[in-house]
């Protein structure tokens, strides 16, 4: 642990498991106080392992301070209470990672969207709308101190067809949030970015790969750890030129190369730009 975030406060949404859990732990490794949000309070309550309490404990074990907060990001009152608690207990907020989302079991099934459950569209509520709400409550805290970073977790699904239109629209949406929020944040020295993650080494990914081992042969070896994106967010927050990246959609693997930052296993994850396409950055025009 380098302690580069000692004294800093972060909120990581949707951190019971997966990317959110890894990001929270990585921020903890840097000494941050991390508010871990999610709905899973007891093991076994969800199809996949993980709870907000276990993640908070892992953050503390990594060297930070983990604080578990039960929060349904489909409920605006829960989100408001979360940020009021952060303000009351800490007095400031330095990093917000908007990661909470809804992943339907049918998401990766083949077939047109109208033959899948209509519930797949819920990703536009918890995943897109919820990221706006969390940012709305976080923004005044950051603007007042004239410092902060809001990061959205996104993917190459914003560029290519991936898992259908609802998933793609959510990823494009958070990318646009990062671009447009950066314009509003500019006078306040607050940065907003969207980070495209690669395939992640999570329990969900492992389950998918085990179901079709031949199809996914070799993919696990090039997948990123969930902590990888958290390391990048910490490095970006500490980057003296952070504001130069505000409003950008960043491919995590490419940002890692820029920072000379390997994954936890020492490997440099590859960028999937050649295979899946790259992000479109914002046009400089501003219409108010």
N, C-alpha and C positions, 0 to 999 in steps of 0.2 A: 504493500500500500504506500502510495506516495504522499497521501494527505493533501492533494491539490485542491480538494473541495472542503477541507475542514472549516467549519463555521458556516457553510452554505446549506441552504434548505431546498429540497427538491420534492416535487409531487410526481409520482409515476402512476398513471391510471391503468387499470386492467392488469394488475401485477400479481395475481394469484399464481400464475404459471406462465410458461412460454416466454415470449420476447419481453414482456413487462417485468417478469420476475428477474430475468437476466440483467436487464437494464438497471433495475433497482439495486441488485447486488453489486454491479460494477460501480455505481455511484457510491455505494457504501464502501467499496474498496478504496475509494478516494477520500473517505472520511466524512461524507455528507450525511446530514439528517434527511431521511427519506420517508415521506408519507406514502404508504403502499395502499392503493385502493382496489376494491373489487367486491364481488358478492359472495365468494366462497369462504365460509367461516369454519366449516368442519370437513375433515377428510372424508371422501366418499360421497359428499353432497353433489359433486359434479362427475361427469363421465371420466375425466382425466384427473390425475393426482395434482395436489397443490391447494394451498389456502393463503389468505393474506397474512395470517399470523405466522405461518412457516416462512414466508418470504421476508417478513419484517425481522424475524429471528435470524435469518441468513444474512440480511443486511448488517445487523449488529455484529454477528460473528465475523463478517468480512472487514470490520473496522469502523463502520459508520454507526448510525443510530436509526433503527427501523421502527416505524410507528404504523401499525395496521389500522386502517379506517374502513369500516364497512360502508360501501357507497354503491348504489345502483345508478349508473350513469344515464339511465333512461329517466331518472327522477331528478328534475332540476332542483328541488328542495334539498336533496342529498348533496348535490354538488355545491350549492350555496353554503350549506353547513360545513362542508369540507374546508372551503377556503376561509370561512370565518374562523374555524378552529386553527388553521395555520397562522392566520393573522394574530389571533389571541395568544397562541402559545409561542410563536417565533418572532412575530413582529415584521417579518419580511419573507419573501420568496424569491429564489434565484433561478430555479430551473423547473419548468413544467414539461413533462413528456406525455403527450396525448397518444396513448396506445390502446385504450379500452375499445373493444369492438365486439360484434356478434359474429361468431363463426358457426354457421349452420352445418349440421351433419351431411347435408346433401351438397355442400358447396363444391366439392371436388368430383362429384359424380358427372359422368358424361351425359350430354343431352341438352336440348334447348331450354332456355329459362322458363318457358311457360309449362314445361312438363315437370318442373321442380316445384317445391313448396313456395307459396307466395311469401312465406316468412323469411326467405332469403333477403328480402328488401329491408329487413330490420337493421341491416348493417348501415343503412342510411340514417338511422336513428342513433344507435350506439355504434359509433365509428366515425360518423361525419358530424351530425348535429351535436353530439355530446362533446366533440372536440372544440366546437365553437363556444359552447356554453362554458366549458372549463377555462378556455382562454379568456372569455369575457370577464370571469371572476378573478382570474390571475392577473390580467393586464393592469388594473389600477395599482396593485402592490408593486409590480415591476416598474411602472411608469413613475411612481412616486419616488422610488429610490434611484431612478435613471440607470437601471442595470437589470439584465435578465436575459434568459433564453427560453424560448418555447420551441420544442421539437415535436414534429409529427412523425409517427412511424408509417411508412408507405412501402410500395413495392413496384416492381416492373409491370404489374397489372395496370398501372396508370398509362402504360405505353402500348402494350400488346393485349390481345385477348387472353384473359386469364380468369378462369372460374366463372365467367359470365358477366353480364352488364351491371348488376348491382355491385359486385365486388370492384369492378373497374371504375364505376362512377364514384365510389367511396374514396378510392385512392387518388383519382384525379381531383376530387373535391378537397382533400386535405392538402394536396400540393398547392392548390389555389389559395387556400387559407394562408399558407406560409408566405406566398408571394404577396398577397394583398395586406396581410397584417404587418408585414415589414414596412410598407409605405406609411401606415399609421404610427408605427413604433419608431420610425427614424429619428424624430426630434427627442426621443426619450432614451436613446442608447440601448434599446431592447431589440434583440434579434429573434427572428423566427425562420425556421428552416424545416424542410421535409426530407426525411432520409429513407432512401430505398434500400431495404434489407434484402439479402439474398435468401436462399433456402436456409432454414434454421434447424439446429439440432435440438428439437423439442420432443416431448412425449407424443404430441400430435403427429409430428413428422415421422417419428419412428414407427408409429402405428400404421401410417399410410404406406411407408416403405416396406414394412414387414408383410403387408397384404399383397404386394406385387413386387417381390424381390428382384425379379429379372428386369422389370421396367425401370427400377430405380437403382440398379447396380452402379456403384461408384459415386452416387450423389452424396451419400453421407460424408464421404471423405472430403468433399469440397464445400460442405455446408458450414455456415457460420455458427459460432456459439451465440446464445442469446445475450451473453455478457459483452460481446464484441461491439454492438451498437451503443451500449452504455459507456464503454471506454471512449468511443468516438464523441459522444455527447459531452463527456467530461473534458476531452481535449479541445473540443470546439468552444466550450464555455471559457476555457482558460486561454484561448487563442487571442493575442493582442489585436489581431486583425479580424476578430469575430464579425464585426459589423459589415465587412466586405462580403461576407457570405450570406448575410441576412436577405431573405426573399428568394433564396435559391433552393432548387430541388437537387439534392446531393445523392449520388450513389455511394453507399457506405464503403464498399470495397475500394473505390477510387479515392475517397477522402482518407482512408487508412494508408494508402500508398503515399499520399501527399504528406501525411504526418509521420510516415515511417513507422506505422503501428501494426504489428502482426496480431493475429488472434491469440487467444490464451494458449493454444497448442503450438505457438511459434510459427504457424503457417500464415501466408498472406492470401486471404480469400480472393478469388477471381471476380472481376466485374463481369456481369452477364450482358453488358451493353451490346456486344457483337451479335449475340443470339436473340435478345429480347427487345433491343432498342434502348434509347436514352431519353432523358427528360427534356421537355421544352421549357425554356426559361421565360420569365415574364418579359413582355415588351416594355420598354421604358416609358411609354406614354402613360400619363396619369389624367383621368377625367374625373373631376369632382362635381 
